[in-house]
Amino acid sequence: MERIILHWSAGTHAVSALDRQHYHYVIDRSGIVVEGDHAPEDNLGVLVSGRYAAHTLNCNTASIGIALAGMAGAVETPFSSGPWPITEAQLKALAQLCAGLCRRYQIPVKRETVLSHAEVQPTLKIAQRGKWDIAWLPGMTKPGNPVEVGDNIRARIREAMGVVVPSGPLSPAPDIPPALQRGDVGEPVRRAQALLVAKGFNLGQIDGDFGPKTRAAAVAFQRASRLRDTGNIDAATWAALLLKGNRP
């Protein structure tokens, strides 16, 4: 994957079936990450209608699409955020999710590779039919320059990654484990098990062996977090596990 493109859904705060068709991940009002119908890898290679997440005009190949649920009824001029404005909880979850995805796919956090839909046209020179998401954040009185707003979001992502200097490609951080599935063993599995137990999902012994009890706990956690219940610990599941708090 080469880039992440950020959107708002132009719907309500609830994640709809249509949202899941068009985005790889959607974040609801409270910050819960919901996986879409397509994995990011579905947007690699030849794109066949209906078999990939179509989130950005002429810029879907190798692009991960993430949307914040909300902004239905929003008006750019004169500005109104409408009855479903994006929230700080969504932005916090977005930063955590993007941090995990950037590490997983080794995507550098810069304007050309982590950007909002509104930045695609000015930054990548790909026309987008007047899209203005995301040019407004909570606390702003009106939409701003989309690239400057994008810089704000990128700063949040870098902070979530513990990165101070944003230039150059980022190497995978050793403290962020890879995707896990049944049969895996080792310290990353042990960390996932400890996080699941801390969230209140019993799996027996924390032994670093991804067996049936660990998978069952992962499925229970994913269902409680409104994630796709695959039983694998993917980027979205890691992001939810690493959020502070108890049960989802």
C-alpha positions in Angstrom: 0.0 0.0 0.0 1.3 3.5 -0.9 -1.0 6.0 0.8 -3.9 6.6 3.2 -6.8 8.9 2.2 -9.0 10.3 4.9 -12.7 11.1 4.4 -15.9 11.9 6.3 -18.8 9.7 5.3 -21.3 12.5 4.7 -23.7 10.3 6.7 -24.8 10.1 10.3 -22.6 9.1 13.2 -23.6 5.4 12.7 -21.6 3.2 10.2 -23.8 2.1 7.3 -23.6 -0.8 4.9 -22.8 1.7 2.2 -19.9 3.1 4.2 -18.5 -0.4 4.6 -18.6 -0.9 0.8 -16.6 2.3 0.1 -14.0 2.5 2.9 -11.6 0.0 4.4 -12.2 1.4 7.9 -15.0 3.6 9.3 -14.9 5.2 12.7 -18.2 5.9 14.5 -19.0 8.9 16.8 -17.5 7.3 19.9 -14.3 6.3 18.2 -15.0 2.6 17.5 -13.3 1.4 14.3 -15.4 -0.7 12.0 -13.8 -2.7 9.2 -15.2 -2.3 5.7 -16.1 -5.1 3.3 -12.7 -5.0 1.6 -9.2 -5.4 2.9 -6.7 -2.8 1.9 -5.0 -5.3 -0.3 -8.1 -5.5 -2.4 -7.1 -2.1 -3.8 -3.9 -3.5 -5.3 -3.4 -4.6 -8.9 -6.3 -4.5 -11.4 -9.4 -2.9 -9.9 -12.6 -4.7 -10.8 -15.9 -2.9 -9.9 -17.4 -4.2 -6.7 -14.3 -6.0 -5.7 -12.4 -3.1 -4.1 -13.2 -0.1 -1.9 -14.0 2.8 -4.3 -13.4 5.8 -2.1 -11.4 8.4 -4.2 -11.9 9.2 -7.8 -9.0 8.0 -10.0 -6.9 7.4 -6.8 -8.0 4.0 -5.4 -5.1 1.9 -6.5 -2.8 1.2 -3.5 -4.8 3.6 -1.4 -6.3 2.8 2.0 -9.6 4.6 2.5 -10.6 5.7 6.1 -13.8 7.6 6.9 -15.1 9.3 9.9 -18.9 8.7 10.2 -20.8 12.0 10.1 -21.2 15.4 8.5 -24.5 14.6 6.7 -26.2 17.9 6.1 -23.0 19.9 6.5 -22.7 23.1 4.3 -19.4 24.6 3.3 -20.6 28.1 2.7 -22.1 29.6 4.8 -20.6 27.0 7.0 -22.7 24.6 9.1 -21.3 21.3 10.5 -24.9 19.9 10.4 -26.4 17.6 13.1 -23.6 15.0 12.9 -20.3 16.8 13.2 -17.1 14.8 13.5 -15.9 14.4 17.1 -12.6 14.5 19.0 -13.1 10.8 19.9 -13.1 10.0 16.1 -9.9 12.0 15.6 -8.2 10.3 18.4 -9.1 6.9 17.0 -8.1 8.0 13.5 -4.6 8.9 14.7 -4.2 5.6 16.4 -5.5 3.6 13.4 -3.4 5.5 10.9 -0.3 5.1 13.2 -0.8 1.3 13.1 -1.4 1.2 9.4 1.6 3.4 8.6 3.8 1.0 10.6 2.2 -2.1 9.1 2.6 -1.0 5.5 5.7 1.3 6.0 3.8 4.3 4.7 5.6 7.6 5.6 3.6 10.3 7.2 3.8 13.2 4.7 1.5 15.2 2.6 1.7 13.0 -0.5 1.1 9.7 1.4 -1.3 10.5 4.3 -3.8 13.0 3.2 -7.5 14.0 3.2 -9.8 13.7 0.2 -9.8 17.5 0.0 -6.0 17.4 -0.4 -5.9 15.0 -3.3 -6.5 17.6 -5.9 -4.1 20.3 -4.7 -1.4 17.8 -3.6 -1.6 15.0 -6.1 -3.2 17.0 -9.0 -6.1 14.6 -9.4 -9.4 16.4 -9.8 -12.0 15.4 -7.2 -15.2 17.3 -8.1 -15.1 19.9 -5.2 -14.6 17.5 -2.3 -14.0 19.3 1.0 -13.5 16.5 3.4 -11.6 16.9 5.7 -11.3 20.7 5.8 -13.0 21.2 9.1 -12.1 19.9 12.6 -13.9 20.4 15.9 -13.1 23.8 17.4 -12.9 25.5 14.0 -15.5 28.2 13.1 -15.3 27.4 9.4 -13.4 25.2 7.0 -9.7 26.0 6.5 -7.1 25.4 4.0 -7.3 21.6 3.4 -3.5 21.1 3.4 -3.1 23.0 6.7 -5.9 21.0 8.2 -4.2 17.9 6.9 -1.0 19.0 8.6 -2.9 19.1 11.9 -4.1 15.5 11.4 -0.7 14.3 10.3 0.8 15.9 13.5 -1.7 13.8 15.5 -0.7 10.7 13.7 3.0 11.4 14.3 2.3 12.0 18.0 0.5 8.6 18.1 3.6 7.0 16.6 6.0 8.8 18.9 7.6 10.5 15.9 9.1 14.0 16.3 10.7 14.5 12.8 8.3 13.7 10.0 10.8 13.6 7.1 11.7 10.4 5.3 10.2 6.9 5.3 9.4 5.4 8.7 10.8 2.0 9.6 8.4 -0.4 11.4 8.6 0.3 15.1 9.8 -2.8 17.1 7.1 -2.2 19.8 4.2 -2.5 17.4 3.5 -6.2 16.6 2.6 -7.5 13.2 -0.8 -9.0 12.3 -1.4 -12.3 14.1 -3.4 -15.4 13.6 -4.0 -18.9 15.0 -0.7 -20.8 15.1 1.5 -17.8 15.7 3.8 -17.9 18.7 6.2 -15.5 20.5 6.3 -12.1 22.2 3.8 -10.3 19.9 1.2 -13.0 20.7 2.0 -12.6 24.4 1.4 -8.9 24.2 -1.9 -9.4 22.4 -3.0 -11.9 25.0 -2.1 -9.5 27.8 -4.1 -6.7 26.2 -7.1 -8.9 25.7 -7.0 -10.0 29.4 -6.6 -6.3 30.4 -9.7 -5.5 28.4 -11.6 -8.2 30.3 -11.5 -11.0 27.8 -10.4 -14.3 29.5 -8.2 -16.6 27.5 -6.6 -18.7 30.2 -2.8 -18.6 30.4 -0.8 -15.8 28.8 1.8 -18.1 27.1 2.6 -16.5 23.7 0.8 -19.3 21.8 -2.1 -18.2 19.6 -4.4 -21.1 20.2 -8.2 -21.6 20.1 -8.8 -19.8 23.4 -6.8 -16.7 22.2 -8.8 -16.8 19.0 -12.1 -17.0 20.9 -11.1 -14.1 23.0 -10.1 -12.1 20.0 -13.5 -12.8 18.3 -15.3 -11.7 21.5 -13.3 -8.5 21.6 -13.8 -7.7 17.9 -17.6 -8.2 18.3 -17.7 -5.9 21.4 -15.6 -3.3 19.4 -17.8 -3.7 16.3 -14.9 -4.9 14.2 -15.0 -7.8 11.7 -14.9 -10.9 13.9 -12.1 -12.8 12.0 -10.3 -13.9 15.2 -7.0 -12.5 13.7 -5.3 -9.5 15.3 -5.1 -7.1 12.4 -4.3 -3.4 12.3 -7.8 -2.3 13.3 -7.8 -4.8 16.2 -4.4 -3.6 17.4 -5.6 0.0 17.3 -8.6 -0.9 19.4 -6.6 -3.0 21.8 -4.0 -0.2 22.3 -6.7 2.4 23.1 -6.8 3.2 26.8 -9.7 2.0 28.8 -11.4 -1.2 29.9 -14.0 -3.1 27.9 -15.0 -1.5 24.5 
